[in-house]
Amino acid sequence: MTLPTPTGFALIDAHLITNTPHHAGATALLVEHGRITAVGDDTEIEALALAAGYPVRNAGGATVTPGLFDSHTHPHWAADVTRGVDLGGLGTVADLQAAVAAYAATLPDDAWVLGWNLEFEPFEATGVRGDLFDDAVAGRPFAAMFYDLHSGLANAAALTAAGVTAAPVFEDMSEVVVDASGALTGELREPSAYQLVFNAVPARSHEAERDALRDMFRTLAAAGLTGGAIMDGKPRTVDLIEELEQRGELDHRLVVHHWHAVTDDDAAVARVIAAKDRRGRLWESDGIKLFSDGVIDTGTAWLHQPDTCGDGVHAFWPDWNRYREVVRAYHDAGMIIATHAVGDFAVNRVLDAYAELPAHAAARVHSIEHLEVLADEDLEKLTGSGVTASMQPLHMQWREGDDSDNWAVRLGERAATGYRVRDVLNTGTRVTLGSDWPVAHYDPRIGMAWARGRSTPGVAGAPVFEPDQRLTGEEALLAYTLWPALARGHEDRGIIAPGALADLTLWSGDPVAASADELATLPIAATVVDGRFVYDAF
Ligand SMILES: [Zn+2]
């Protein structure tokens, strides 16, 4: 098997945002063999291209930025969760039934009918009930996920196929919902409940799983993304990425962080470390992802003080020393460590654990993921820590302006210490932005718009959360381009300069000059990865 031969092209009549102090006023660039080899004016770049026999594309004044990189994403999981029909934006049960019926008609008689992106509003009158879809799927098993990934829906055929005949008792907050008569409604709350059903769905063929991952990367490219850090890497994820690249079908630049489960023993750690040098042209797999705590909404974030329900006082780890021990092992192996820390105390403890790691030649800059709430003392500890803060301000989309949402209720007054992106930046800490897709939408324009406006983009009068924490347009772009590159020690990424990798995002307008509202819907003209147009809407 061979990789497609990388060639070259020139892009002229472009507005370049280079993320460097050089090439002010440059309007053109030359790409050869996956790298930018020249930046200059139209005449000189066109001449270089013609001399080399490369095509010249006129960008028509489009803005070109370094390619956008999502610093926290789960595309493999997303490719699984988004199986079946997209039910987003359908406002009534009748609309949902029609969409499900149309999709079901394309499937074999014995197939499960799957869907995703359900919203709650259509069920206000009926309640969330699986039997609403029995006719639409002609008696076949039907299971669908709600957009928030916290709830699922199944009909009786699916519940039966999964062996769910009564409501089990879960140790966590999960619930198989029953009605007043004790009958299963089909509503499945939280992962332990909906996984009972989704685990019973017949596995996809290898080819179908691989192609779904390929298509997922192409979907991300259409939103301007050229790469991302996968935060739930499994050996299978790496296998599929490698296979896609060998087939010439990998259109995304990736860093895979292997998922370390709290229960993983020394042998598991050794296996991950042994595989850390697996890499390809577009990907590397030397990252690790660990959890230190959970999330605010379920009372599992680790906080300095308990939340208003008395929760939030525990780490994920029965023994915190085990966390320190495995972090040390991965660090000594030269891996880059990302630790999920939502609560302020979790951030504090992870900073302590990182601070005790020895400096050595292979040592990497580690990150903390989320940092959803921070006390002033945590900001002090971030100062000079050298750690990367990987944050997702778009997760504020679930907050309510009157603090009536579960997140704000549990935090009480501390809700005002949420998503302190500006404060973190002011400590001198490097900030990177990401989506956590499929937890939130992958679109980097929406991610940047939230970081800038701290409000739902495009909605007049929408509440603005802690406006003093807003980023500028330039900072939001840097946090999706140059800053994640520097955080990983890549000096040839996140910039437009001779020698840099040719990962580029082409915009119909200027994403920095556009308002946050405009940015969210600013059309992407093209996406270039490794010198190839992987999305092209010119
Ligand atoms: Zn995540």
Residues whose N, C-alpha, C, O or C-beta is under 5 A from the ligand:
A	BS01	ZN	M231 D436
